[in-house]
Each structure stands twice: as C-alpha cells, then as structure tokens.
Amino acid sequence: VRGYQRARQAILRLDPNVDMAEKYQQILPNDLAVSKEVTEENRFGQGTNKLAWFWMMEGEQSQLSLQGGGLMEEFYRINWLKARAIRDRWKEEVSLVRHEMLWTCLWFEYHKDMWEKRALQSTEPGKEVYTKKQMGLWNDFAKKARLMFQGKQVDCI
C-alpha cells in the first residue's frame, strides 16, 4: 500500500489533473478488509457488501467490466448463485419445520389414541386409572401443540 501511495503522490505532483486524482484514489484501511463472504459463508447481511473502488477500475483490456463479460460479471454471478443457494436452503428448512410441527401433533394424537385403546381393554381399576391419566396427558400435549402451531404447520389432514 505504501508503494501505491508514493506512486500516486508522484503522479499527482507531476500531473495535478482532477481526473487523475479521481481515477487513482487513496487506499483506505477499509478498502483492504478481507471479504467476510470468504471467511464467514453464512453471515447475516451479505447483501450490503461493496467492493473496494480499485476492483472496479477498468484496465487496458477491461477485464473487470460488466458489459464485456469480465471478472466483475463473474463475481456478481457467483454472489447471486450463493445468495440463491442460501435462500433455497432456508426455504427447505422452513418446509421441514412446518412438517415437523404436523408430525409432532400427529405423534401426540397417536399416543393419546393408543392409551385410549388400552383404557378400553383394561379390566383392573389401577390400570384403568393409569391409562386414563396417560390418555389425558397425551391429549394435553396434542392440544397445546395444535394451539402453538396453529396457522404455522402444514395442513395435511
């Protein structure tokens, strides 16, 4: 960076043209920050990242230009694909969680029904009381789950 800054100062002393100063700006510490997309792939807020000015300068062959299909176009295409993959993963995760909510309700209802059948089959008073207690417990679980998941789960039934 020091070498660039010295060369920039020398060019500006020889040709104090305003266009030259705008083209070759001073490099600041935040321009040299490592992209968090490389070090923290799933970081929140990646959409606000901007490249440092020197990555967007056009060289003699314009390898970086968007119009010419250069490196900048490839950079933006890769970032777009990464963002789409992250979005798709979250869509899948939401779908799975919604299904798991339904499966949880069905699991509780299955156990309630199982204990209800056992209550009908029991002949001893102690077992009958225990089965009814279990049936009530699983019924409460099912009611609470339906209440908590209302409007959020997949409606298959």
C-alpha positions in Angstrom: 0.0 0.0 0.0 2.9 2.4 0.8 4.3 1.8 -2.6 1.0 2.6 -4.3 0.5 5.7 -2.1 4.0 7.0 -3.0 3.4 6.4 -6.8 0.1 8.1 -6.5 1.6 11.2 -4.9 4.3 11.3 -7.5 1.8 11.1 -10.4 -0.4 13.8 -8.8 2.7 16.1 -8.3 3.6 15.6 -12.0 0.1 15.9 -13.3 -2.3 17.6 -10.8 -5.3 16.8 -13.1 -8.5 16.2 -11.2 -9.4 13.2 -13.4 -6.2 11.5 -12.4 -6.9 12.1 -8.7 -10.4 10.6 -9.1 -9.2 7.6 -11.0 -6.4 6.8 -8.6 -8.0 7.4 -5.2 -6.3 7.0 -1.9 -6.4 3.4 -0.5 -8.1 3.4 3.0 -7.9 0.6 5.6 -11.5 -0.4 5.0 -10.7 -0.9 1.3 -8.2 -3.7 2.3 -10.6 -5.5 4.6 -11.0 -9.2 3.9 -14.4 -10.1 2.5 -16.4 -11.8 5.1 -18.1 -13.9 2.4 -14.9 -16.0 2.2 -14.3 -16.3 6.0 -17.9 -16.4 7.2 -20.0 -18.0 4.4 -23.4 -17.9 6.2 -23.0 -14.4 7.7 -26.1 -12.3 8.0 -26.3 -9.1 5.9 -24.1 -10.1 2.9 -26.3 -8.2 0.5 -24.8 -4.9 1.7 -21.2 -5.7 0.8 -19.5 -3.5 -1.7 -16.2 -4.0 -3.5 -13.4 -1.5 -3.0 -13.0 1.1 -5.7 -9.8 -0.4 -7.1 -11.5 -3.7 -8.0 -13.9 -1.8 -10.3 -11.3 0.2 -12.2 -11.2 -0.6 -15.8 -7.8 -1.7 -17.1 -6.4 -1.5 -20.6 -8.3 -4.7 -21.7 -11.3 -4.0 -19.5 -11.2 -7.5 -17.9 -13.3 -6.2 -15.0 -16.2 -4.6 -17.0 -19.7 -5.9 -16.6 -20.5 -5.3 -20.3 -17.6 -7.2 -21.7 -18.4 -10.3 -19.6 -15.3 -9.7 -17.5 -14.4 -10.6 -14.0 -16.9 -8.3 -12.4 -19.8 -10.1 -14.2 -18.4 -13.4 -12.9 -18.1 -12.0 -9.4 -21.7 -10.9 -9.3 -22.9 -14.1 -10.9 -21.1 -16.2 -8.2 -22.5 -14.0 -5.5 -26.0 -14.2 -6.9 -25.7 -18.0 -7.1 -24.5 -18.2 -3.5 -27.4 -16.0 -2.4 -29.9 -18.2 -4.3 -28.5 -21.3 -2.7 -28.8 -19.8 0.8 -32.4 -18.8 0.1 -33.2 -22.2 -1.2 -31.7 -23.9 1.9 -33.9 -21.6 4.1 -37.0 -22.4 2.1 -36.3 -26.1 2.6 -35.7 -25.6 6.3 -39.0 -23.8 6.7 -40.8 -26.6 4.9 -39.2 -29.2 7.1 -40.0 -27.3 10.3 -43.7 -26.9 9.2 -43.9 -30.7 8.5 -42.2 -31.4 11.9 -44.9 -29.4 13.6 -47.6 -31.5 11.9 -45.7 -34.7 12.7 -45.4 -33.7 16.4 -49.2 -33.1 16.6 -49.9 -36.5 14.9 -47.4 -38.2 17.3 -49.2 -36.9 20.3 -52.6 -37.9 18.9 -51.3 -41.3 18.1 -50.2 -41.8 21.8 -53.5 -40.5 23.0 -55.4 -43.0 20.8 -53.1 -45.8 21.9 -53.8 -45.1 25.6 -57.5 -44.8 24.8 -57.5 -48.3 23.4 -55.6 -49.6 26.4 -58.1 -47.9 28.7 -60.9 -49.8 26.9 -59.1 -53.1 27.3 -58.0 -52.7 30.9 -60.1 -54.6 33.5 -58.2 -53.8 36.7 -59.1 -50.4 38.4 -55.5 -49.4 38.9 -54.5 -49.9 35.3 -57.7 -48.2 34.1 -56.9 -45.0 36.1 -53.3 -45.1 34.9 -54.3 -45.4 31.2 -56.8 -42.5 31.6 -54.1 -40.4 33.2 -51.8 -41.2 30.3 -54.6 -40.5 27.8 -55.2 -37.1 29.3 -51.5 -36.3 29.4 -51.1 -37.0 25.6 -54.3 -35.2 24.9 -53.0 -32.1 26.6 -49.7 -32.4 24.6 -51.8 -32.6 21.4 -54.0 -29.6 22.3 -51.0 -27.5 23.3 -49.1 -28.4 20.2 -52.1 -27.6 17.9 -52.6 -24.3 19.7 -48.9 -23.3 19.5 -48.5 -24.4 15.8 -51.9 -23.0 14.7 -51.5 -21.4 11.2 -47.8 -22.4 11.0 -47.9 -26.1 10.2 -48.6 -27.9 7.0 -52.3 -28.8 6.7 -52.4 -32.4 5.5 -55.4 -33.5 7.5 
